[in-house]
Amino acid sequence: MKASVGPNVRVKAAGGIRSLDEALVALAAGASRIGASATQAIYDEAVARGIGTMPVRVSLRGIAPGLG
């Protein structure tokens, strides 16, 4: 979708994003923002993985071959 609309349109991924991995896949696929009702769970998972204060490399855990 992003390739079709050009660089000036931002894509929001929403609907069914309930985990950090799902959010990361959407961002890797070109979404510029995330809409999720599971924000606290996603945040808690990010903190548990050490994401936050220091830059870290994040793995998509094999759920999105070719992305990330």
Secondary structure as the mmCIF struct_conf table of DSSP 4:
data_model
#
loop_
_struct_conf.conf_type_id
_struct_conf.id
_struct_conf.beg_label_comp_id
_struct_conf.beg_label_asym_id
_struct_conf.beg_label_seq_id
_struct_conf.end_label_comp_id
_struct_conf.end_label_asym_id
_struct_conf.end_label_seq_id
HELX_RH_AL_P HELX_RH_AL_P1 LYS A 2 VAL A 5
TURN_TY1_P TURN_TY1_P1 PRO A 7 ASN A 8
STRN STRN1 LYS A 12 ALA A 14
BEND BEND1 GLY A 15 GLY A 16
BEND BEND2 SER A 19 SER A 19
HELX_RH_AL_P HELX_RH_AL_P2 LEU A 20 ALA A 28
TURN_TY1_P TURN_TY1_P2 ALA A 29 GLY A 30
BEND BEND3 SER A 32 SER A 32
STRN STRN2 ARG A 33 GLY A 35
BEND BEND4 SER A 37 SER A 37
HELX_RH_AL_P HELX_RH_AL_P3 THR A 39 ALA A 48
TURN_TY1_P TURN_TY1_P3 ARG A 49 GLY A 50
BEND BEND5 GLY A 52 MET A 54
TURN_TY1_P TURN_TY1_P4 ARG A 61 GLY A 62
BEND BEND6 ILE A 63 ALA A 64
TURN_TY1_P TURN_TY1_P5 PRO A 65 GLY A 66
#
